[in-house]
Amino acid sequence: MERFFGGNPLLVLIRLSIISLIVGMLLAAFGFSPFEIVESLQRLATSIYNMGFRAVEEFGRYFLLGAVLVFPIWLVARVLKVMMRSNRSTPANIDQHH
């Protein structure tokens, strides 16, 4: 379970709750509400349905545009995390020359 959550599930949920609270406060400061976001997603789904293939093409373009940034950042973060873990698990090099 910890492997899936990336740590203790309770601590991960607490962290996500705190981050959600902070993001919610920021969005509220900019005038957003949860209902507006849901309505916006509904309008997006309706426009995709109404526009047909052109909308799917635009969706794919948006996905690729975001993926160009998101996936490399995620990959670098994972590699750095694995490297940091491997550095912590190997014993320190002891100088043989006294």
N, C-alpha and C positions, 0 to 999 in steps of 0.2 A: 504494500500500500504506500509506503514511504517513497519508493522508487517512482511510482506513478505521480504522486503529488510533488515530488522534488524536495521532500523533507517530511517532518512530522505533520500529518494531515490537520490537526487542530491548529498548529502554529501557522500553517499555510492559509487556512481559512481566516484566522485572525488578521494576518497580513493583507489578504485580499479584501477583508471588510474595511480595514483602515484605508487602503488605497481607494476603495469604492467611495468611502465617505469623503475623502479629499477631492476626488474627481467630481463627485456629485456637487460639492460646494463650489468648485470652479465653474462647472456647467451652469449652476444656478446663478452665479455671479454674472455670467454672460447672458442670462435670460432664458436658458433652456429648461424644459420640464420633461419628465419621463414620458408623459402623454404625447408631447410634440415629437419626441424621437420615435415612438411607436407609430404615430400617424405618418411620419415621414417615411418609415420603412414600409408601411402599407401603401403609401403613394408610389414609392419606388417599385414595389411588386406589381402594382396595378399598371404603372407605365411600362414596365417590362412586358407584362402580358399584352397590353394594348399595342405596343410598338413592334412586337414580334422579333424577327431575327436581328434587326438593326440594334435593338436593345441588348440582345445577347452579345452581339459584337462589341458594343460599348462596355458592357459588363466585363467581358474578357479583357478589353483594353485597360479598364480600371484595375482589374486584378493583376495584370502583368505590370502595370505601372507601380502598384504597391509592392508586388512581389520582388521587384528589382531592388528595393530597399530592405524589406522585411526579412526575406530569406537569408541574404548575406549577413545581416546584423545578427540574426538568430544563430547562424552557423558559427560566426566568430565568437559569440558569447558562449556557445556550447563547447567549442574547442578550448577557449580560455579556461572554462570551468574544469574541463577534463585535465588540462595541463596543470592547473593549480592543485587539483586533487592528487595527481601523480607526484607532484613536487612535495606535497605534504606526506605522502605515504613512503617515500624513499628516505632511508637514513642519511643524515648529513655526512658529507665526505670528511673523513678525519685525516688531518695532515700527519703523514707517517714520519716526517722529518722533525725531530725534537731538537 
